[in-house]
Amino acid sequence: MNGKLPLLTAKELIKILNKFEFHVIRQKGSHIYLKHQDGRCTVVLLHTAEK
């Protein structure tokens, strides 16, 4: 393995996070906020080219 991570679009990343039970709680501009039921949160930046 070359040690590089795969490139993912924001939509692909959100789909993966949904499988780990993170759910979109809100969106403000290009920032999508996701939360897990145990309290963990994360933010994914959605670039305008992907909308």
C-alpha positions in Angstrom: 0.0 0.0 0.0 1.3 3.4 -0.9 0.0 5.2 2.3 -2.3 7.5 0.5 -6.0 7.9 1.5 -8.6 7.6 -1.3 -10.2 10.8 -2.5 -13.9 11.0 -1.6 -16.5 13.5 -2.5 -18.5 15.1 0.3 -21.6 13.1 -0.7 -19.6 9.8 -0.6 -18.2 10.7 2.8 -21.7 11.5 4.2 -23.0 8.1 2.8 -20.2 6.3 4.7 -20.8 8.3 7.9 -24.5 7.3 7.6 -23.5 3.7 7.7 -21.8 4.4 11.0 -25.0 5.9 12.3 -24.1 9.6 11.9 -27.1 11.6 10.7 -27.3 15.1 9.2 -28.7 17.5 11.8 -28.4 20.7 9.8 -26.7 22.5 7.0 -25.4 26.1 7.1 -24.2 27.2 3.7 -21.7 24.6 2.5 -21.2 23.1 6.0 -23.1 19.9 6.7 -23.3 19.0 10.4 -23.7 15.3 11.4 -24.2 13.8 14.8 -24.1 10.3 16.3 -26.6 9.3 19.0 -23.7 8.9 21.5 -22.9 12.6 21.1 -20.1 12.6 18.6 -20.3 15.3 15.9 -18.5 16.2 12.7 -18.7 18.7 9.9 -18.3 18.0 6.2 -17.7 20.8 3.7 -19.7 20.5 0.6 -18.0 22.2 -2.3 -20.2 24.1 -4.7 -19.2 21.9 -7.6 -20.8 18.9 -5.9 -24.2 20.4 -5.1 
